[in-house]
Structures are given as C-alpha cells and as structure tokens.
Amino acid sequence: SRDQLATSAAQTRSILDNAVEGIIQSTPEGKLLSANPAMAAISGYGTSKQLLREVNAGKHALYASTGESTALIEQLDQHGSLTQHVTRLRRRDGSTLWVAVNATAVYDEQQRLSRMVCFITDISERREHEEAQRQAQVQLHTRTAELSGWVQELERRNLEADHLRELGDHLQVCRQINETFPVIAHYLGKLF
C-alpha cells in the first residue's frame, strides 16, 4: 500500500541521513546523483545539496585526481564491488583526505555500468598514524645502524688498545734494541 511505501521510504531516508559514513551515488562519468549529510561533512560542504551542486557544476572535484577516480571506476566495473578501496578525495577548501571506499556497481540492461553506490569513511587520521609509525621505524632502523657502526668502531679501538698494551708489555722485557724490531713488526701487522 501507499502508506507502507511512504513509511519504508521515510525509514530508508532516515538511515541514509543519519549514517556516520558518507554515502554517494554517482555515474561513471562523475556526476553525483545523491549524497548524504555525512558525505557533505566529510568533504567540507555545508549541505548535501551544496556538494551536489558545486561538484556537478565543475566548481570542485570530489577526487584528488582524475587518475584516482578512473582507477576506482575501472576496478568497480571489473569486479562489481570494492571493499576498503583506499583513495584520496578533495575537500571543498582544496585540502585532501584519505578515505576507504566500499562500493557496489549498478548495471543497466546491457550490463554496462550505469551508477555506483559508494560508502565512504574518512581514514586520514589512521593514515597519519601509519605514516608516523613508518617514519619512526625508518628512524629506528637508521639509529640502530648508526649504533651498530659505533659499536664496531669501539670494538676495533678496544682491540687496538689491547694490542698496544701487549706491545708495551713485550717491549719492556726486551733487553736489547735488536730484540724490539721483531716485536714491533709483529704488532704492526696486527694494528694495520
């Protein structure tokens, strides 16, 4: 009945409007058909209508680059759906953000991609933490290599000091100058 249909439509609209994830429907050509309030907020627009109007008018691009949108569309067309596809979007102010996209392809009667339904989660903070962790690991590796080099240098110098002490001990027991030459020659070989 009409009442049930209206109730169902209202419930669906409420779910979309109150979802935490950004939700968009778009054509493969990039025209936005719909967007929920969370998508507008994620991408820096005041309302869903403003997002649709400005992106569709060409004032602002939704994806950080055409290559990223093309890759998403090609993969979606090939596989029919995407899970946790990581890409970058561009906010209204021009800054970029990292997002994870879960998407489903909708095909027409000729099995051509006619539209896409995308669920978008802002993962910028997670990516920043991952990058900070990666940089910390690189620094740790660099510092470890430096420390290893210093330890090797200290071990080399300690060995030289040991050889010089031994040389000194052997030279002290030499009674004549000609006895010192073989001792010095022996330790020169160890030191150099």
C-alpha positions in Angstrom: 0.0 0.0 0.0 1.0 3.6 -0.3 1.3 4.1 3.4 3.7 1.2 3.7 5.7 2.5 0.8 5.9 6.0 2.2 6.9 4.6 5.6 9.6 2.5 4.0 10.9 5.4 2.0 11.0 7.6 5.2 12.9 4.9 7.1 15.4 4.5 4.3 15.9 8.3 4.1 16.4 8.4 7.9 19.0 5.7 7.7 20.9 7.5 4.9 20.6 10.9 6.6 21.8 9.6 9.9 24.6 7.3 8.7 28.1 8.0 10.0 29.6 7.0 6.7 29.5 9.2 3.7 27.2 7.7 1.1 27.1 8.8 -2.6 25.5 7.6 -5.8 27.2 8.7 -9.0 27.5 7.9 -12.6 30.7 6.5 -14.1 31.2 10.0 -15.7 31.4 11.5 -12.3 28.0 13.1 -11.9 26.8 12.9 -8.4 23.2 11.7 -8.2 22.8 11.8 -4.4 24.9 12.3 -1.2 24.0 12.1 2.4 24.9 14.7 5.1 27.9 12.7 6.4 29.4 12.9 2.9 28.9 16.6 2.8 30.6 17.0 6.2 33.5 14.7 5.3 34.2 16.7 2.1 33.8 20.1 3.7 30.4 21.2 2.3 27.6 22.7 4.4 24.9 20.6 2.9 24.4 17.6 0.6 22.7 20.0 -1.9 25.8 22.3 -1.9 28.1 19.3 -2.5 25.9 18.0 -5.4 25.6 21.5 -7.0 29.3 22.5 -6.8 30.8 19.2 -7.8 28.3 18.7 -10.7 28.8 22.2 -11.9 32.6 21.6 -12.1 33.5 24.1 -9.4 35.2 21.5 -7.3 36.4 18.0 -7.9 35.5 15.2 -5.5 38.5 13.0 -6.1 42.1 14.3 -5.5 43.0 13.4 -9.1 41.2 12.1 -12.2 43.6 9.1 -12.0 42.2 8.1 -8.7 38.6 8.3 -9.8 39.4 6.4 -13.0 41.1 3.6 -11.1 38.1 3.3 -8.7 35.6 3.2 -11.6 37.7 0.6 -13.6 38.1 -1.7 -10.6 34.5 -1.4 -9.7 33.4 -2.1 -13.3 35.7 -5.1 -13.4 34.8 -6.6 -10.1 31.2 -5.4 -9.4 32.1 -4.2 -5.9 35.0 -2.9 -3.9 35.9 -3.3 -0.3 38.1 -0.9 1.6 39.5 0.7 -1.6 41.8 3.4 -0.3 41.9 6.7 -2.3 42.1 10.4 -1.8 39.3 12.9 -2.0 39.5 16.7 -2.2 37.6 18.8 0.3 35.8 22.0 -0.7 38.7 24.0 0.6 41.2 22.2 -1.7 42.8 20.1 1.0 42.9 16.3 0.6 41.8 13.5 2.8 42.3 9.7 2.7 39.2 7.6 2.6 38.2 3.9 2.4 35.5 3.2 -0.1 33.2 0.3 -0.1 31.3 0.4 -3.4 28.7 -1.5 -5.4 28.2 -1.3 -9.2 24.7 -1.0 -10.6 24.5 -2.2 -14.2 21.9 -1.4 -16.9 20.0 -3.9 -19.1 23.0 -4.1 -21.5 25.3 -4.9 -18.5 27.0 -1.5 -18.7 28.0 0.3 -15.5 25.2 2.9 -15.0 25.9 4.1 -11.5 27.9 3.4 -8.4 26.8 3.4 -4.7 29.8 4.3 -2.5 30.1 4.2 1.3 33.0 6.4 2.3 34.9 6.5 5.6 37.5 9.2 6.4 40.7 7.4 7.3 43.0 10.4 7.3 43.9 10.1 11.0 44.7 6.4 10.6 46.9 7.1 7.6 48.7 9.9 9.5 49.4 7.5 12.4 50.5 4.8 10.0 52.9 7.3 8.3 54.2 8.4 11.6 54.8 4.8 12.6 56.6 4.1 9.3 58.8 7.2 9.8 59.6 6.1 13.3 60.6 2.6 12.1 62.8 4.2 9.5 64.5 6.4 12.1 64.8 3.4 14.4 66.5 1.4 11.7 68.8 4.3 10.9 69.7 4.8 14.5 70.3 1.1 15.0 72.6 1.0 12.0 74.5 4.0 13.4 74.8 2.4 16.8 76.0 -0.8 15.3 78.7 1.1 13.4 79.7 2.9 16.6 79.9 -0.4 18.5 82.1 -1.9 15.8 84.3 1.1 15.9 84.6 0.8 19.7 85.4 -2.9 19.4 88.1 -2.1 16.8 89.6 0.6 19.0 89.5 -1.7 22.1 91.3 -4.4 20.1 93.9 -1.8 19.1 94.3 -0.7 22.7 94.7 -4.4 23.7 97.4 -4.8 21.0 99.2 -1.7 22.1 99.2 -2.9 25.8 100.6 -6.2 24.7 103.2 -4.5 22.6 104.2 -2.4 25.6 104.4 -5.5 27.8 106.6 -7.3 25.2 108.9 -4.3 24.7 109.5 -4.0 28.4 111.0 -7.5 28.5 113.3 -6.8 25.6 116.9 -6.3 26.8 118.5 -5.1 23.5 117.3 -2.8 20.8 117.5 -5.6 18.1 115.0 -7.7 20.1 112.4 -4.9 19.8 112.3 -4.9 15.9 110.6 -8.4 15.5 108.1 -7.5 18.3 107.2 -4.2 16.7 106.9 -5.8 13.3 104.6 -8.4 14.7 102.2 -5.8 16.3 102.4 -3.5 13.3 100.8 -6.4 11.3 98.0 -6.7 13.9 97.4 -2.9 14.1 97.5 -2.1 10.4 
